[in-house]
Structures are given as C-alpha cells and as structure tokens.
Amino acid sequence: MQAVDTVIRSSLRSEVSLINTIGEHIIGSGGKRLRPALVLLSSGIFGEIKTHQHQLAAIVEFIHTATLLHDDVVDESQLRRGKSTANHLFGNAASVLVGDFLYSRAFQMMVKLQNMRVMEILSEATNIISEGEVLQLLNVHNADVTEQEYLKVIHFKTAKLFEAAARLGAVMGNASNKNENALAHYGMHLGTAFQLIDDVLDLSGNAKQIGKNLGDDLSEGKPTLPLLIAMNRGDATQSTTIRNAIQHGGLDELPAVLAAVKATDALDYVRKLAENEARLGVDGIAHLPNSTNKQVLIDLAEFAVKRDF
C-alpha cells in the first residue's frame, strides 16, 4: 500500500497548481483505501504483487476519488473524513473539473497497462457507477422507494467499484474464470455491506469518528434503508414524521426520526442485512486455498460490518 501511495502521488502531479492542491487535499485526507487494497489482496492470492498491480490499485483509487469530488458537489457537502470538502474550500467548479482530471488521468494510466480486459472492466464499472449516481439523484425526496430499488442504487453506486477492484486483482493474477467470478462476487457483497453500514452510521455514529455530520443523508432528503424500514414498521405518527423528513430534507425532525428508527429496530435490521452480505461474500471465496491474503479478505468483511467509522 505504501508503493500504491507513491504511485498515486507521482501520478497526481500536474502543471496546473490548483489540480495539485485539490488532489493533495482529498488524497492526503486519509480514507480507508479499501478498493486499492482489494486489488492487491485479490491478486496476491494467485502470485507475486508487482508494479502493474500497484498501478492498477492507484487507478481504482483515482476513480473512487473522482466520484467523491463529484458527490460532494451534488450533495453540497461541507465535511468528509473529518475535514472540509474540496468544494467547500475551493468551490464547486474547481471540484468538478479536478474530478474530471482524475477520471481522465486514471484512463491514461489504464492505457499504459496495455490490457484490454482491464479497460473493459473499468470502463463498464465507471459507467455503472454514473448510472447509480443518477438513480440516487432521482430518489432524493422520494419516500416511496422500495428496499429493492434502494439496493439497486447501492449495487450500482458503491458495490460496483468494490466488485471491479476484486475482479481486477484476479485478472492481474491470471486467475481462472471461476476464481475471477468468485472474487468479483466477494467484492460486490463486501461493497453492499460497507454501504449498508454507512447508512447505519449516518443515523447512529459519532460525528468525529465517521468524519461527517450525523444525519447528512437525511438532511439531503436521501431515503436510506434504515429510514425506509422505520417508516414501514412505525406507527402512523412515526411514519409521517420520517416521510416528511425525506420529502423536505433538513434536520428539523432529526430527534424524532432517530427516536422512530430506534423504536422500530431499523438499524438492527440493516446491520443484519449487512452481516448477511458479508457472509455471502466470504462464502463465495471459501474454495480458494488458504493464505494470508484470503484471511485478510475474510477479516475485511468482518471489519466492514463491525466498524464504527
């Protein structure tokens, strides 16, 4: 991962100083680096990790970072990873354009790998992520979103890059089709579990630990799964309160919404769903030979659902 970080910083350089400033702000602000780690872990199951894997892991992180820059503009966010967002510091226009730079730099780096399979996987993933962003936008302030419709957004917007990262590692390790698909399956379920826990933490976490303000999704009118479950399980008053909060956004109703979410055990429901997703992912790689890398993937699935940040 230190080698990947070196690639990230060297590849981020530009003659345009603002690109360097904003890029360093978001890359240097931390983050879990789970997606690039998946590339290395998946590839390492099948052999030695070399320079190409470091490059590919950096590419995946650039794509993820570009989505964050654009997300924060769309959501009008002011806080990420405990620090001011790039759009809050430098403005929306600069954030969007630097996000575009990161996407294009990622594809420049992809071409240098001269691997059409890698291009195919990442171009498809990037397109599906964009579709997920638009789906989420369409769902804002819509209190009638179903659980399945919400999970589709998660699969597109978040889980797809986890899936692609795990698949790419297998591809770079020359894995069989069966093993490539197994790791892609693992990545998809891991990404789903990860996002479900993010939804839980948005309504129950510690702002300092999660690095963003409590209730951010609710303030934007996003109908996350805990809210939908609480609305469906709650009494008439609770359901109406949550529905109004989703439809109008803002945090005026946050205390009442949190009380309804707690009373209906909505967070426990979503946590159990996340645990099941993580279990499905781990079960999918059970046939792979035991190794340190495989064990870390298993541990990573456990971390995804037990974390508090």
Secondary structure, DSSP 8 states (H G I E B T S, - for coil): -HHHHHHHHHHT--SSHHHHHHHHHHHTT----HHHHHHHHHHHTSS---HHHHHHHHHHHHHHHHHHHHHHHHHT--EETTEE-HHHHH-HHHHHHHHHHHHHHHHHHHHHHT-HHHHHHHHHHHHHHHHHHHHHHHHTT-TT--HHHHHHHHIIIIIHHHHHHHHHHHHHTT--HHHHHHHHHHHHHHHHHHHHHHHHHHHHS-HHHHTS-TTHHHHTT---HHHHHHHHHS-HHHHHHHHHHHHH-SSTTHHHHHHHHHHTTHHHHHHHHHHHHHHHHHHHTTTS---HHHHHHHHHHHHHHH---
